[in-house]
């Protein structure tokens, strides 16, 4: 029913449009040359009439034919809907119609998109409740002490989770947190949760009001069982000793070293540097004025490994912010932190050296080394300043005996020979034609350089020795991470290589069935291609045979590069560069074909456009001989 009415409206609109289009336009009035004087017309009331009436498109003309001039009348013409109004009405009617879309026209939504939409809808629905619950969690309610069960709790501990006691009174709080110095606490006074440092204690004055007072916190180190010869059953007294600053991943703490005193012989014991190292505390000085927890240095190493561009100042600011958010105050000296971290890293290196751990040893190059590279940019200047890779390696192997196995291999060549030179060079030196050669991306050194280059934003402000130490630490961390993930990387490569090999086997079988050939024929073809690649150039560029060889080389290179355009290149930038290279080769091929067609001795000419299209149906004249 709706479609029938819609068709009627469309027919009516079309008829009205045809009627208005067939209307005869008025002839323009001729302007007579004469006097410049003009007379103003007035109506019966004496009002000046306008010389030009505004055209109203909504007014229907009285007749399509010209009528002679008649006496002026003041009748208002009838207004009928114009074409624009009809079209507007038609659009409104079309917009009001709802036609159900078919299942084929409905766009498909992925499962991930559906999950994200549902999650967003649930979050929007739960947002008011979450806000109310968050505000309600800040309300301080009266609770009893979970330790003594009698007094009111005034301290809430954020780290004493069940089966602990998160709510404590002023009397039970020192008993519980006298040993748990690193717990974050909040005072439940004045109607708010107020973070307090470990050195503060909630007390009750004579008027019953709550307040804060200072207390001494001891570094959590257990004392020895015996410090003198008075006997192990002697009761020792633990008193605060030397004041120090302990820096952990949660920021600095103001603590005191414990001092154990024997009441009989007055013998005193305080923790030494060895005792501190046994409990993962690294002293910054011999006097132990500043102590760092091991987790600070390991966290800083992991941060630099994840993002080498982040500076040391950012890490220190983060530690200070964590300390300030829990009610503690204190600053960390950046120079002290940098010096102590370098000492810690050097000590770890010496420890690994004693354990015969080689941080720069490649697991893939054991037991014999497969390759050596001094830096990643050797290929840019090595051929200019020396005779090549092989003489350089022979010279270095004479001085370093561990490099002797490398001299028993084939000479080194630049990666340009295998991936960017002519077709013969790619066949001769490419990894696909080498027995036992591995197929890599050729950017292994650049991967390390891209990681280390990000550290330049921070190391450029360091001294020469500090810069060398930081880059060495980052290189060692890179190698350590690569060794740890080596089994996953090799497993993924093995799976991909197995799948790729099976795909190539299937392609070979389909090709053999299509061409009706055997495996011996394919091996013979491979041998002929290798022999063709091993042939050297003879004669000048103007000879016909040399021109034929060059055309064959260009066609082979074009087909090889076109075949690998999407199989070996993942980024659009790389593919664009490859396409530009393909265009250059096609232009070169077109020039060589035109040059070949101009030779007088050539009986048959080559279709240039067909040959440049790289079609399999194109057969060159010398291939039919």
RODO-2510 file (C-alpha; in nm, 4 decimals, decimal comma):
residues 625
     n   res          X          Y          Z
     1     x     0,0000     0,0000     0,0000
     2     x     0,2773     0,2400     0,0887
     3     x     0,4647     0,1654    -0,2336
     4     x     0,1505     0,2299    -0,4472
     5     x     0,0885     0,5676    -0,2829
     6     x     0,4553     0,6526    -0,3217
     7     x     0,4395     0,5818    -0,6957
     8     x     0,1337     0,8093    -0,7313
     9     x     0,3197     1,0926    -0,5571
    10     x     0,6192     1,0455    -0,7808
    11     x     0,4014     1,0571    -1,0950
    12     x     0,2283     1,3760    -0,9752
    13     x     0,5599     1,5439    -0,8991
    14     x     0,6972     1,4452    -1,2387
    15     x     0,3914     1,5834    -1,4229
    16     x     0,4150     1,9131    -1,2356
    17     x     0,7853     1,9410    -1,3169
    18     x     0,7143     1,8834    -1,6890
    19     x     0,4416     2,1487    -1,6861
    20     x     0,6683     2,4104    -1,5326
    21     x     0,9532     2,3205    -1,7674
    22     x     0,7324     2,3715    -2,0785
    23     x     0,6318     2,7198    -1,9712
    24     x     0,7282     2,9819    -2,2348
    25     x     0,9639     3,2457    -2,0919
    26     x     0,8760     3,6130    -2,1267
    27     x     1,0441     3,8213    -2,3939
    28     x     1,2823     4,0852    -2,2605
    29     x     1,1632     4,4407    -2,3063
    30     x     1,3503     4,6619    -2,5466
    31     x     1,5132     4,9677    -2,3976
    32     x     1,4574     5,2763    -2,6149
    33     x     1,7146     5,5435    -2,6272
    34     x     1,5804     5,8818    -2,5294
    35     x     1,5668     6,1186    -2,2400
    36     x     1,7137     6,0184    -1,9070
    37     x     1,4073     6,1519    -1,7257
    38     x     1,1962     5,8876    -1,5530
    39     x     0,8453     5,9144    -1,4088
    40     x     0,7444     5,7543    -1,0780
    41     x     0,4082     5,5852    -1,0726
    42     x     0,1742     5,6261    -0,7792
    43     x    -0,1353     5,4363    -0,6722
    44     x    -0,4808     5,5807    -0,5970
    45     x    -0,3700     5,6782    -0,2456
    46     x    -0,0606     5,8637    -0,3718
    47     x     0,1964     5,6043    -0,2611
    48     x     0,4967     5,5476    -0,4885
    49     x     0,4854     5,2129    -0,6634
    50     x     0,8133     5,0119    -0,6886
    51     x     0,9688     4,9987    -1,0319
    52     x     1,0503     4,6243    -1,0070
    53     x     0,8294     4,3724    -0,8344
    54     x     1,0039     4,0856    -0,6533
    55     x     0,9362     3,7624    -0,8303
    56     x     0,7549     3,5117    -0,6137
    57     x     0,8111     3,1567    -0,7276
    58     x     0,5035     3,0441    -0,5378
    59     x     0,2692     3,2631    -0,7541
    60     x     0,1187     3,0846    -1,0501
    61     x     0,1108     3,2920    -1,3730
    62     x    -0,2331     3,3781    -1,5109
    63     x    -0,1545     3,2444    -1,8567
    64     x     0,1400     3,1025    -2,0435
    65     x     0,0602     3,3236    -2,3468
    66     x     0,1503     3,6896    -2,3775
    67     x    -0,1386     3,9239    -2,3168
    68     x    -0,1651     4,2813    -2,4371
    69     x    -0,1175     4,5615    -2,1945
    70     x    -0,4328     4,6202    -1,9966
    71     x    -0,5340     4,8551    -1,7304
    72     x    -0,3563     4,8088    -1,3961
    73     x    -0,5448     4,6126    -1,1346
    74     x    -0,4668     4,5490    -0,7686
    75     x    -0,5981     4,1949    -0,7411
    76     x    -0,3870     3,9518    -0,5391
    77     x    -0,3063     3,6408    -0,7463
    78     x    -0,3802     3,2973    -0,6100
    79     x    -0,0817     3,1171    -0,4509
    80     x    -0,0379     2,7513    -0,5402
    81     x     0,2380     2,5143    -0,4173
    82     x     0,5538     2,5375    -0,6250
    83     x     0,7804     2,2556    -0,7400
    84     x     1,0153     2,3030    -0,4433
    85     x     0,7292     2,2719    -0,1995
    86     x     0,6086     1,9564    -0,3720
    87     x     0,9566     1,8085    -0,3545
    88     x     0,9876     1,9041     0,0146
    89     x     0,6565     1,7356     0,0895
    90     x     0,7692     1,4313    -0,1021
    91     x     1,0944     1,4124     0,0951
    92     x     0,9044     1,4338     0,4238
    93     x     0,6764     1,1521     0,3174
    94     x     0,9699     0,9399     0,2097
    95     x     1,1448     1,0060     0,5403
    96     x     0,8380     0,9009     0,7381
    97     x     0,8236     0,5634     0,5666
    98     x     1,0086     0,2805     0,7411
    99     x     1,1098    -0,0041     0,5145
   100     x     1,2675    -0,3012     0,6954
   101     x     1,6154    -0,3762     0,5611
   102     x     1,7015    -0,7229     0,4453
   103     x     1,9535    -0,9389     0,6251
   104     x     2,1956    -0,9088     0,3333
   105     x     2,1996    -0,5270     0,3505
   106     x     2,2428    -0,5163     0,7302
   107     x     2,6123    -0,4565     0,8116
   108     x     2,7727    -0,7330     1,0135
   109     x     2,9154    -0,6372     1,3527
   110     x     3,2132    -0,8296     1,4820
   111     x     3,2073    -1,0078     1,8158
   112     x     3,4730    -0,7776     1,9550
   113     x     3,2676    -0,4695     1,8616
   114     x     2,9591    -0,6187     2,0250
   115     x     3,1532    -0,6852     2,3447
   116     x     3,2865    -0,3302     2,3484
   117     x     2,9395    -0,1834     2,2962
   118     x     2,7929    -0,3978     2,5737
   119     x     3,0774    -0,3066     2,8070
   120     x     3,0269     0,0637     2,7379
   121     x     2,6524     0,0357     2,7951
   122     x     2,7033    -0,1499     3,1234
   123     x     2,9569     0,1075     3,2405
   124     x     2,7240     0,3973     3,1610
   125     x     2,4430     0,2248     3,3472
   126     x     2,6645     0,1508     3,6494
   127     x     2,8417     0,4892     3,6555
   128     x     2,5977     0,6642     3,8965
   129     x     2,6125     0,3716     4,1374
   130     x     2,9926     0,3583     4,1213
   131     x     3,0156     0,7296     4,1988
   132     x     2,7796     0,6978     4,4949
   133     x     2,9698     0,3996     4,6320
   134     x     3,3024     0,5803     4,5926
   135     x     3,1706     0,8790     4,7860
   136     x     3,0181     0,6509     5,0497
   137     x     3,3551     0,4786     5,0988
   138     x     3,5011     0,8101     5,2196
   139     x     3,2524     0,8368     5,5051
   140     x     3,4165     0,7780     5,8429
   141     x     3,2012     0,5518     6,0583
   142     x     3,2495     0,4573     6,4207
   143     x     3,4098     0,1130     6,4488
   144     x     3,5466    -0,0888     6,7407
   145     x     3,9110    -0,1920     6,7602
   146     x     3,9566    -0,5362     6,6103
   147     x     4,2474    -0,6124     6,8467
   148     x     4,1127    -0,5355     7,1944
   149     x     3,7394    -0,5312     7,0992
   150     x     3,6697    -0,2562     7,3575
   151     x     3,7991     0,0862     7,2497
   152     x     3,7003     0,2799     6,9405
   153     x     3,9228     0,2468     6,6355
   154     x     4,1058     0,5625     6,5238
   155     x     4,3565     0,4119     6,2771
   156     x     4,2819     0,2239     5,9570
   157     x     4,5624     0,0187     5,7993
   158     x     4,5436    -0,0338     5,4245
   159     x     4,7876    -0,3273     5,4301
   160     x     4,6465    -0,5259     5,7229
   161     x     4,3944    -0,7290     5,5277
   162     x     4,2114    -1,0283     5,6778
   163     x     4,3097    -1,2192     5,8817
   164     x     4,4805    -0,8968     5,9997
   165     x     4,3380    -0,6097     6,1992
   166     x     4,2727    -0,3078     5,9742
   167     x     4,0994    -0,0988     6,2459
   168     x     4,2961    -0,0274     6,5645
   169     x     4,2729     0,1940     6,8697
   170     x     4,5552     0,4250     6,9909
   171     x     4,6806     0,1608     7,2353
   172     x     4,6887    -0,1348     6,9933
   173     x     4,8302     0,0514     6,6944
   174     x     5,1934     0,0711     6,8239
   175     x     5,1862    -0,2962     6,9171
   176     x     5,0784    -0,4124     6,5719
   177     x     5,2737    -0,1660     6,3576
   178     x     5,5874    -0,1452     6,5678
   179     x     5,7296    -0,4219     6,3479
   180     x     5,5272    -0,3500     6,0321
   181     x     5,6946    -0,0206     5,9493
   182     x     5,6093    -0,0202     5,5784
   183     x     5,2302    -0,0405     5,6229
   184     x     5,0272     0,2554     5,4965
   185     x     4,7940     0,3890     5,7676
   186     x     4,5190     0,6490     5,7862
   187     x     4,3934     0,8377     6,0923
   188     x     4,0142     0,8393     6,1410
   189     x     3,9947     1,1770     6,3158
   190     x     3,8150     1,5026     6,2344
   191     x     3,5668     1,3134     6,0174
   192     x     3,8151     1,2355     5,7381
   193     x     4,0666     0,9648     5,6489
   194     x     4,4047     1,1336     5,6805
   195     x     4,7215     0,9464     5,5729
   196     x     4,9885     0,9412     5,8430
   197     x     5,3566     0,8381     5,8139
   198     x     5,5073     0,5485     6,0131
   199     x     5,6799     0,8010     6,2410
   200     x     5,3430     0,9424     6,3592
   201     x     5,1241     0,7985     6,6325
   202     x     4,7651     0,8781     6,7320
   203     x     4,7326     0,9664     7,1022
   204     x     4,4539     1,0883     7,3312
   205     x     4,5171     1,3975     7,5437
   206     x     4,3701     1,4787     7,8873
   207     x     4,0593     1,6377     7,7379
   208     x     3,9854     1,3269     7,5328
   209     x     4,0823     1,4819     7,2005
   210     x     4,2861     1,2893     6,9459
   211     x     4,6200     1,4178     6,8203
   212     x     4,9427     1,3068     6,6544
   213     x     5,2853     1,2645     6,8090
   214     x     5,6216     1,1460     6,6803
   215     x     5,7618     0,7975     6,7330
   216     x     6,0812     0,6159     6,6367
   217     x     6,0690     0,3431     6,3704
   218     x     6,3354     0,0729     6,3497
   219     x     6,4606    -0,0902     6,0314
   220     x     6,3058    -0,4399     6,0207
   221     x     6,6203    -0,6524     6,0609
   222     x     6,6137    -0,9461     6,3037
   223     x     6,8981    -0,9341     6,5614
   224     x     7,1389    -1,2271     6,6042
   225     x     7,0659    -1,4925     6,8633
   226     x     7,3843    -1,4119     7,0601
   227     x     7,6021    -1,1009     7,0680
   228     x     7,8232    -1,1799     7,3673
   229     x     7,9343    -1,4659     7,5903
   230     x     7,6749    -1,4002     7,8577
   231     x     7,4654    -1,6852     7,7272
   232     x     7,1857    -1,7258     7,4742
   233     x     6,9213    -1,7003     7,7474
   234     x     7,0163    -1,3419     7,8256
   235     x     6,7446    -1,0831     7,7608
   236     x     6,8777    -0,8247     7,5181
   237     x     6,7538    -0,4699     7,4915
   238     x     6,6788    -0,3233     7,1477
   239     x     6,7192     0,0529     7,1277
   240     x     6,7199     0,2964     6,8341
   241     x     7,0596     0,3420     6,6760
   242     x     7,1859     0,5502     6,3874
   243     x     6,9260     0,7420     6,1875
   244     x     6,9027     0,6600     5,8179
   245     x     6,6784     0,7034     5,5141
   246     x     6,5486     0,3887     5,3485
   247     x     6,4358     0,4232     4,9854
   248     x     6,1995     0,1549     4,8572
   249     x     5,9699     0,1316     4,5575
   250     x     5,7106     0,3183     4,7694
   251     x     5,9429     0,6119     4,8359
   252     x     6,1728     0,7171     5,1221
   253     x     6,1211     0,6213     5,4895
   254     x     6,2837     0,7857     5,7935
   255     x     6,3966     0,4952     6,0131
   256     x     6,6698     0,4083     6,2614
   257     x     6,9063     0,1142     6,2577
   258     x     6,8366    -0,1241     6,5476
   259     x     7,0986    -0,1455     6,8225
   260     x     7,1022    -0,4524     7,0486
   261     x     7,2532    -0,4018     7,3947
   262     x     7,3398    -0,6620     7,6573
   263     x     7,2450    -0,5352     8,0077
   264     x     7,5133    -0,7492     8,1742
   265     x     7,8341    -0,6693     7,9816
   266     x     7,7060    -0,3605     7,7941
   267     x     7,7987    -0,5147     7,4587
   268     x     7,6284    -0,3479     7,1651
   269     x     7,5496    -0,4794     6,8212
   270     x     7,4368    -0,2862     6,5146
   271     x     7,3803    -0,4266     6,1637
   272     x     7,6832    -0,4165     5,9364
   273     x     7,6925    -0,3829     5,5580
   274     x     7,6932    -0,7609     5,5249
   275     x     7,3775    -0,7861     5,7360
   276     x     7,2093    -0,5215     5,5230
   277     x     7,3010    -0,6975     5,1977
   278     x     7,1657    -1,0232     5,3390
   279     x     6,8200    -0,8665     5,3620
   280     x     6,8373    -0,6938     5,0182
   281     x     6,9415    -0,3495     5,1440
   282     x     7,2090    -0,1632     4,9456
   283     x     7,3993     0,1035     5,1432
   284     x     7,4721     0,4249     4,9565
   285     x     7,7644     0,5183     5,1845
   286     x     7,9901     0,3441     5,4324
   287     x     7,8124     0,5173     5,7192
   288     x     7,4741     0,3865     5,5965
   289     x     7,3136     0,7293     5,5994
   290     x     7,1056     0,6300     5,2947
   291     x     6,9943     0,2750     5,2159
   292     x     6,8250     0,1553     4,8981
   293     x     6,6085    -0,1513     4,8657
   294     x     6,7019    -0,3858     4,5817
   295     x     6,3561    -0,3560     4,4254
   296     x     6,4228     0,0127     4,3479
   297     x     6,7151    -0,0712     4,1188
   298     x     6,5448    -0,3703     3,9543
   299     x     6,2333    -0,1614     3,8876
   300     x     6,4482     0,1148     3,7377
   301     x     6,6182    -0,1393     3,5095
   302     x     6,2851    -0,2751     3,3891
   303     x     6,1567     0,0786     3,3300
   304     x     6,4613     0,1629     3,1171
   305     x     6,4222    -0,1655     2,9304
   306     x     6,0555    -0,0944     2,8548
   307     x     6,1123     0,2725     2,7672
   308     x     6,4762     0,3849     2,7352
   309     x     6,3703     0,7455     2,6759
   310     x     6,2288     0,7882     3,0284
   311     x     6,4709     0,9825     3,2429
   312     x     6,5996     0,9143     3,5893
   313     x     6,4331     1,2322     3,7178
   314     x     6,0915     1,0971     3,6179
   315     x     6,1506     0,7786     3,8153
   316     x     6,2641     0,9751     4,1222
   317     x     5,9622     1,2066     4,0975
   318     x     5,7383     0,9007     4,0909
   319     x     5,8987     0,7666     4,4114
   320     x     5,8583     1,1023     4,5827
   321     x     5,4930     1,1226     4,4776
   322     x     5,4210     0,7774     4,6204
   323     x     5,5800     0,8890     4,9457
   324     x     5,3795     1,2130     4,9565
   325     x     5,0471     1,0375     4,8844
   326     x     5,0896     0,8201     5,1963
   327     x     5,1704     1,1076     5,4307
   328     x     5,5495     1,0825     5,4245
   329     x     5,7891     1,3586     5,3250
   330     x     6,1402     1,3441     5,1889
   331     x     6,3509     1,4087     4,8827
   332     x     6,5819     1,1770     4,6894
   333     x     6,9116     1,3129     4,5595
   334     x     6,9379     1,2327     4,1889
   335     x     7,3195     1,2352     4,1890
   336     x     7,3292     0,9874     4,4769
   337     x     7,0757     0,7625     4,3074
   338     x     7,2694     0,7676     3,9788
   339     x     7,5999     0,6876     4,1483
   340     x     7,4560     0,4075     4,3614
   341     x     7,2742     0,2524     4,0650
   342     x     7,5974     0,2383     3,8644
   343     x     7,7734     0,0722     4,1581
   344     x     7,4887    -0,1777     4,1913
   345     x     7,4970    -0,2584     3,8167
   346     x     7,8763    -0,3021     3,8191
   347     x     7,8565    -0,5325     4,1204
   348     x     7,5966    -0,7465     3,9423
   349     x     7,8221    -0,7639     3,6364
   350     x     8,1166    -0,8846     3,8454
   351     x     7,8949    -1,1421     4,0107
   352     x     7,7835    -1,2777     3,6720
   353     x     8,1456    -1,2759     3,5571
   354     x     8,2429    -1,4952     3,8525
   355     x     7,9580    -1,7296     3,7609
   356     x     8,0950    -1,7495     3,4009
   357     x     7,7896    -1,5759     3,2590
   358     x     7,8597    -1,4025     2,9274
   359     x     7,5991    -1,1288     2,8744
   360     x     7,7012    -1,0615     2,5129
   361     x     7,7167    -1,4234     2,3999
   362     x     7,4706    -1,5301     2,1332
   363     x     7,3070    -1,8685     2,2036
   364     x     7,2575    -1,9247     1,8307
   365     x     7,6330    -1,8907     1,7655
   366     x     7,7371    -2,1731     1,9979
   367     x     7,9556    -2,3732     1,9882
   368     x     8,1001    -2,1976     1,6791
   369     x     8,0435    -1,8374     1,5785
   370     x     7,8559    -1,7893     1,2528
   371     x     7,9070    -1,4181     1,1835
   372     x     8,0663    -1,1040     1,3230
   373     x     7,9652    -0,7399     1,2891
   374     x     8,1460    -0,4527     1,4552
   375     x     7,8574    -0,2104     1,4008
   376     x     7,5386    -0,1817     1,2025
   377     x     7,6692     0,0705     0,9471
   378     x     7,9697    -0,1203     0,8146
   379     x     7,8140    -0,1671     0,4742
   380     x     7,8107     0,2094     0,4211
   381     x     8,1852     0,2708     0,4427
   382     x     8,3695    -0,0602     0,4653
   383     x     8,4013    -0,0985     0,0871
   384     x     8,5434     0,2530     0,0552
   385     x     8,8136     0,2383     0,3203
   386     x     8,9184    -0,1254     0,2870
   387     x     8,9185    -0,4036     0,0295
   388     x     8,5985    -0,5667     0,1581
   389     x     8,4668    -0,7906     0,4304
   390     x     8,6828    -1,0931     0,3616
   391     x     9,0245    -0,9229     0,3836
   392     x     8,9047    -0,7461     0,6964
   393     x     8,8009    -1,0774     0,8538
   394     x     9,1312    -1,2453     0,7641
   395     x     9,3163    -0,9560     0,9237
   396     x     9,1089    -0,9755     1,2436
   397     x     9,1259    -1,3570     1,2614
   398     x     9,5062    -1,3409     1,2600
   399     x     9,4918    -1,1404     1,5840
   400     x     9,1877    -1,3062     1,7455
   401     x     9,2067    -1,6884     1,7435
   402     x     8,8379    -1,7238     1,8326
   403     x     8,7515    -1,5854     1,4867
   404     x     8,9397    -1,8568     1,2988
   405     x     8,6255    -2,0698     1,2315
   406     x     8,4830    -1,7795     1,0324
   407     x     8,7636    -1,8051     0,7770
   408     x     8,6452    -2,1549     0,6816
   409     x     8,3146    -2,0192     0,5521
   410     x     8,2245    -1,8411     0,2297
   411     x     8,3297    -1,4776     0,1985
   412     x     8,1005    -1,2063     0,3335
   413     x     7,8954    -0,9967     0,0954
   414     x     7,6735    -0,6985     0,1454
   415     x     7,3010    -0,7538     0,1776
   416     x     7,2618    -0,5538    -0,1438
   417     x     7,3946    -0,8491    -0,3464
   418     x     7,1135    -1,0765    -0,2303
   419     x     6,8183    -0,8382    -0,2295
   420     x     6,8796    -0,5326    -0,4472
   421     x     7,1059    -0,6231    -0,7385
   422     x     7,0247    -0,7878    -1,0709
   423     x     6,8413    -1,1160    -1,1109
   424     x     7,1618    -1,3153    -1,1579
   425     x     7,3090    -1,1668    -0,8413
   426     x     6,9966    -1,2547    -0,6422
   427     x     7,0020    -1,6135    -0,7670
   428     x     7,3720    -1,6519    -0,7014
   429     x     7,3918    -1,4941    -0,3553
   430     x     7,0339    -1,5001    -0,2248
   431     x     6,9417    -1,7189     0,0706
   432     x     6,6978    -1,9250    -0,1370
   433     x     6,9798    -2,0597    -0,3533
   434     x     7,2392    -2,1155    -0,0780
   435     x     7,2736    -2,4545     0,0830
   436     x     7,2081    -2,4215     0,4581
   437     x     7,1474    -2,0453     0,4497
   438     x     6,8904    -1,8891     0,6814
   439     x     6,6262    -1,6461     0,5597
   440     x     6,6204    -1,3379     0,7841
   441     x     6,4796    -0,9881     0,7558
   442     x     6,8277    -0,8369     0,7397
   443     x     6,7457    -0,5757     1,0056
   444     x     6,8695    -0,7479     1,3230
   445     x     7,1310    -0,4848     1,4065
   446     x     6,8855    -0,2037     1,3320
   447     x     6,6460    -0,3506     1,5907
   448     x     6,9072    -0,3060     1,8622
   449     x     7,0017     0,0378     1,7323
   450     x     6,6397     0,1539     1,7406
   451     x     6,6216     0,0465     2,1052
   452     x     6,9470     0,2147     2,2063
   453     x     6,8766     0,5303     2,0060
   454     x     6,5819     0,6118     2,2332
   455     x     6,8232     0,6340     2,5258
   456     x     6,9971     0,9282     2,3550
   457     x     6,7348     1,1659     2,4951
   458     x     6,8711     1,1060     2,8456
   459     x     7,2310     0,9914     2,7947
   460     x     7,3308     1,3039     2,6004
   461     x     7,3264     1,4986     2,9268
   462     x     7,5542     1,2488     3,1053
   463     x     7,9292     1,2372     3,1270
   464     x     8,1240     1,0102     2,8958
   465     x     8,1733     0,7365     3,1551
   466     x     7,8125     0,7526     3,2758
   467     x     7,6875     0,7364     2,9169
   468     x     7,9023     0,4314     2,8433
   469     x     7,7810     0,2585     3,1598
   470     x     7,4145     0,3267     3,0864
   471     x     7,4382     0,2079     2,7254
   472     x     7,6231    -0,1043     2,8404
   473     x     7,3530    -0,1790     3,0980
   474     x     7,0800    -0,1333     2,8370
   475     x     7,2604    -0,3606     2,5896
   476     x     7,2982    -0,6293     2,8565
   477     x     6,9307    -0,6010     2,9493
   478     x     6,8365    -0,6273     2,5804
   479     x     7,0397    -0,9448     2,5376
   480     x     6,9028    -1,0921     2,8590
   481     x     6,5448    -1,0308     2,7503
   482     x     6,6140    -1,1730     2,4055
   483     x     6,7688    -1,4884     2,5536
   484     x     6,4716    -1,5349     2,7871
   485     x     6,2248    -1,5035     2,4977
   486     x     6,4377    -1,7007     2,2518
   487     x     6,2430    -2,0247     2,2948
   488     x     5,9137    -1,8498     2,2150
   489     x     6,0607    -1,6708     1,9143
   490     x     6,2159    -1,9864     1,7716
   491     x     5,8949    -2,1821     1,8279
   492     x     5,6904    -1,9229     1,6385
   493     x     5,9434    -1,9160     1,3563
   494     x     5,9430    -2,2949     1,3384
   495     x     5,5639    -2,3058     1,3129
   496     x     5,5584    -2,0355     1,0443
   497     x     5,8400    -2,2020     0,8513
   498     x     5,6643    -2,5385     0,8659
   499     x     5,3418    -2,3868     0,7368
   500     x     5,5294    -2,1974     0,4669
   501     x     5,7114    -2,5124     0,3590
   502     x     5,3849    -2,7057     0,3361
   503     x     5,2317    -2,4249     0,1293
   504     x     5,5264    -2,4295    -0,1102
   505     x     5,5017    -2,8078    -0,1405
   506     x     5,1330    -2,7788    -0,2314
   507     x     5,2111    -2,5072    -0,4857
   508     x     5,4810    -2,7250    -0,6386
   509     x     5,2445    -3,0206    -0,6667
   510     x     4,9761    -2,8083    -0,8322
   511     x     5,2364    -2,6668    -1,0714
   512     x     5,3587    -3,0156    -1,1613
   513     x     5,0034    -3,1290    -1,2356
   514     x     4,9280    -2,8170    -1,4363
   515     x     5,2410    -2,8427    -1,6518
   516     x     5,2475    -3,2246    -1,6500
   517     x     5,6085    -3,2458    -1,5360
   518     x     5,7983    -3,4550    -1,2840
   519     x     6,0214    -3,3689    -0,9901
   520     x     6,3315    -3,4358    -1,2000
   521     x     6,2176    -3,1718    -1,4473
   522     x     6,1883    -2,9086    -1,1735
   523     x     6,5335    -2,9968    -1,0411
   524     x     6,6706    -2,9642    -1,3934
   525     x     6,5091    -2,6210    -1,4235
   526     x     6,6657    -2,5085    -1,0962
   527     x     7,0053    -2,6284    -1,2174
   528     x     6,9642    -2,4418    -1,5451
   529     x     6,8719    -2,1211    -1,3604
   530     x     7,1827    -2,1516    -1,1422
   531     x     7,3992    -2,2110    -1,4489
   532     x     7,2392    -1,9111    -1,6177
   533     x     7,3135    -1,6961    -1,3115
   534     x     7,6755    -1,8136    -1,3045
   535     x     7,7431    -1,6990    -1,6633
   536     x     7,9405    -1,3782    -1,6928
   537     x     7,8704    -1,0868    -1,9242
   538     x     8,0446    -1,0926    -2,2614
   539     x     8,0702    -0,8303    -2,5331
   540     x     7,9507    -0,4730    -2,5331
   541     x     7,6075    -0,3344    -2,4572
   542     x     7,5289    -0,2936    -2,8291
   543     x     7,5528    -0,6641    -2,9178
   544     x     7,2317    -0,8549    -2,9750
   545     x     7,3166    -1,1470    -2,7437
   546     x     7,4082    -0,9199    -2,4559
   547     x     7,0850    -0,7258    -2,5054
   548     x     6,8877    -1,0508    -2,4943
   549     x     7,0607    -1,1512    -2,1679
   550     x     6,9862    -0,8125    -2,0144
   551     x     6,6188    -0,8353    -2,1143
   552     x     6,5982    -1,1819    -1,9563
   553     x     6,7581    -1,0507    -1,6359
   554     x     6,5168    -0,7605    -1,6102
   555     x     6,2095    -0,9768    -1,6754
   556     x     6,3231    -1,2293    -1,4151
   557     x     6,3869    -0,9552    -1,1582
   558     x     6,0474    -0,7980    -1,2232
   559     x     5,8616    -1,1263    -1,1815
   560     x     6,0555    -1,2129    -0,8668
   561     x     5,9970    -0,8748    -0,7046
   562     x     5,6306    -0,8665    -0,8038
   563     x     5,5813    -1,2142    -0,6588
   564     x     5,7390    -1,1140    -0,3248
   565     x     5,5759    -0,7701    -0,3031
   566     x     5,3017    -0,8753    -0,0595
   567     x     5,4616    -1,1918     0,0744
   568     x     5,7728    -1,0365     0,2257
   569     x     5,6691    -0,6738     0,2880
   570     x     5,4174    -0,5895     0,5585
   571     x     5,4283    -0,2091     0,5675
   572     x     5,2817     0,0218     0,3042
   573     x     5,5946     0,2358     0,3113
   574     x     5,8138    -0,0582     0,2136
   575     x     5,5732    -0,1695    -0,0586
   576     x     5,5632     0,1829    -0,1992
   577     x     5,9413     0,1836    -0,2248
   578     x     5,9309    -0,1574    -0,3958
   579     x     5,6672    -0,0365    -0,6419
   580     x     5,8848     0,2611    -0,7288
   581     x     6,1703     0,0208    -0,7979
   582     x     5,9399    -0,1927    -1,0154
   583     x     5,8417     0,1145    -1,2170
   584     x     6,2062     0,1989    -1,2773
   585     x     6,2792    -0,1565    -1,3935
   586     x     5,9794    -0,1517    -1,6287
   587     x     6,0987     0,1739    -1,7833
   588     x     6,4413     0,0211    -1,8274
   589     x     6,2868    -0,2906    -1,9843
   590     x     6,0840    -0,0763    -2,2235
   591     x     6,4001     0,1047    -2,3345
   592     x     6,5835    -0,2231    -2,3945
   593     x     6,2912    -0,3648    -2,5927
   594     x     6,2756    -0,0563    -2,8123
   595     x     6,6493    -0,0817    -2,8639
   596     x     6,6136    -0,4489    -2,9576
   597     x     6,3374    -0,3726    -3,2099
   598     x     6,5610    -0,1195    -3,3867
   599     x     6,8338    -0,3770    -3,4592
   600     x     6,8382    -0,4656    -3,8285
   601     x     6,9363    -0,8285    -3,7750
   602     x     6,6252    -0,8975    -3,5650
   603     x     6,3666    -1,0636    -3,7864
   604     x     6,0835    -1,0486    -3,5311
   605     x     5,9907    -0,7539    -3,3133
   606     x     5,8686    -0,7727    -2,9546
   607     x     5,5413    -0,6253    -2,8354
   608     x     5,6641    -0,3763    -2,5755
   609     x     5,3410    -0,3379    -2,3793
   610     x     5,2757    -0,7122    -2,3662
   611     x     5,6293    -0,7836    -2,2470
   612     x     5,6103    -0,5105    -1,9795
   613     x     5,2847    -0,6577    -1,8511
   614     x     5,4876    -0,9685    -1,7462
   615     x     5,2262    -1,2013    -1,8870
   616     x     5,3083    -1,5702    -1,9057
   617     x     5,1690    -1,5882    -2,2603
   618     x     5,4425    -1,3639    -2,3995
   619     x     5,7217    -1,5664    -2,5612
   620     x     6,0378    -1,3874    -2,6646
   621     x     6,1766    -1,4608    -3,0129
   622     x     6,5020    -1,6199    -2,8920
   623     x     6,3084    -1,8550    -2,6612
   624     x     6,1601    -2,0339    -2,9644
   625     x     6,4975    -2,1276    -3,1088
***
